[in-house]
Amino acid sequence: MERIAIASDHAGYALKELVKRHLSDKGYTVEDFGTSSEKSADYPDYIVPAARSVGSGSNDLGIVLGGSGNGEAMAANKVRGIRCALCWNRKSARLAREHNDANVISLGARMVSEVKALAIVDAWLTARFEGVRHIQRIETIGIIYG
């Protein structure tokens, strides 16, 4: 079973806790990088360490959360080896994994309902990278921007 890093800012805290329980209930090992409350927090302080744990192989995948998820995706994507996709529905999550081999996803707690967020997570976790025509594109990203 995959090891999943999870992190959020204050806006994503409540949804992070729900996603964390959901993953644990499904048997995943979850490492929480914070934050630990809804008190105002700077997302890079939590997102970057979570992304680094995926980039280094300490965790297999990562989920980052914030108000919109935009800043969290941007911060995660600054880490070498991370391909973080901002997901807003099941299809965007599935394609992030199938076409882009996304190893981290970002969710906006103010953008999606709790039910939709869990469906997004499940769609991403069950999807598999298709490889083939997508490999060269991913390798190019790593060469140019990695």
N, C-alpha and C positions, 0 to 999 in steps of 0.2 A: 504494500500500500504506500502511496506517495506521501512524502513529508511536505507540508504546506506552511509557508511563512505568511503571516497576516499582520497588517498594520493599518492604522487610520489616524486621521486628525480628530479633533473634537466633534466635528460635524458627522463624521462617519462612525463614531464610537459605538452607538447603539446597534447599528447594522452590523458592525464588525463582530460584536458579541453574539448576535443571532447567527451569523455565518459560521463563526467559530464553533458554536454548539452543533449546528447542522453538520459540519464536517466531522467533528468528533463522534457524533451519533452514527455516521457512516463508516467509522473506523479509520479515518485519516489521523495521522499525527500532525498536530497543529502547534507551531511555535508563534506566540504572540509577541510582537515587537512594540506594542503600545499603540496609542496612548491608553491610559487607564481610566479616563473619565471624560465628561463633556466639558471640562474646563478648557478654555482656549489654549490651543497648542499649535506649534509650527510643524506642518506635515513633513518637511524634509527630515526632521529629527527622527522620525519613525519609519518613513517610507524607504529611505536610503539604506539603513541597516537591514531591513527585510529584503530589499532587492539584492543587496550584497550577499546575503545568505543563499539566495538562489544562484547568483552568478558564481559563487565559490563552490557550489555543490552541497553545502550544508543542508539546504532544503531543495526539493525537486521543483516546486512551483510556488507562486506567490499570489496573494490577493491583497490589493490595497484599496482603501476606501476614503472618500472625503465628501464634501458637499456636492460638488459636481463630478469629481473624479479626474478632472483635467490636470490640475497641478500635480496630483499624485502620479498620474501616468507620466507626466513630463519628468518628474524627479526620478522615478524608477528607470526610465529610459536613458538616463545619464550614466547608469551603471553598466560597465562592460558585460556583454553577454546577455543582457536583458532585452526581451522583446515584449513590452507591455502594451496591451490593447485596452482602450477605453470601450467598455461594452454597455449597451443600452437595451439589448434584448437577446433572446436565445440565439437567433441567427447570427448576430454580430459576434457572439461568444464562440459559437461553433466554427464559424469561418476564421476567427482569429487563431484557433488551434489548427484547423485543417489546412489553411493556406499560409499562415504566417508562423506556425509553430510557437505561438505566444506562450511564454513560460510564466508570465505574470498578467493578471487582468486588473483593471481598475473599475470601480463602481462608484457612481454618484448617489449618495444616500438621499439627496434632495431631488433626484431625477427619476428614481425607480422605486416601486413599492417593495416591501419586504418579500412578498410572494414572488414578484418578478426577479428580485435579486437572487433568491435561492434557485430559481429556474435557470438563470444565467450561469450561476456557478456550476450547477449540475450539467448543463449543456456543454460547457467548456471542459469539464473534467471527463466527460464520456467521449468527447470528440478525439480523433487521432489525426496526427499530421499526415497529409496525403503524399508528401514528398514530391517526386517526379519534377514537374515544371516549376515548382515553388522553391526547390533547393537552391538553384542558382540565384534567385532573387534574395533569399535570406543570406546566402554566403556573400553576396555583393554588399548588403547592408553591413555585415561584419567587417569586411575588408575596408570599405570606405569610411565607415563611421565608428567601427569598433575600437 
